[in-house]
């Protein structure tokens, strides 16, 4: 099996075989083998030799449109970031707001009498999905959770094998061993 030809090699071979052919220079697609096939378009010899098919032109236009949209999004993001940076620098010039003693004894305040501090931005302090509320996680990570699940499974299997060997928890009904009431077969 021969490796696929490059686009330049494909064009060279097709031009040798079909001297009047109309070939896409971007993808190497043979569009027409005779001048009569593309005569209505009336391209010059220079245009014929440098022809790019509509699909390649469309792909190029789409790539340029996406690149332009990304450049605009980047410029917008940089402007927003600069604005936030300036806002933070402006806020650094003012002292932190202090709350006055509240009549509500349940109101939470920091040790200095000011507002509570923001939650930690360290990922290790935020849990799996960031600083969200809800039920606390049993395990710190998925890796530890899987490890504990495997350990529990192996413990159940050992318990099951011990019960099978000793016959504990089973009774014979019609010559078949079935678990007694309250003794599960799978160790749950």
ABEGO torsion letter per residue (X at the ends): XBBBBBAAAAAAAAAAABAABBBBAAAGBBABABAAAAAAAGBBAAAAAABBBAAAAAAAAAAAAAAAAAAAAAAAAAAAAAAAAAAAAAAAABBBBBBBBBABAABBBBAAGBBBBBBBABAAAAEAAEBBBEBBBABABAAAAAAAAAAAAAAAAAAAAAAAAAGBGBBBBGGBBBBBBGBBAAGX
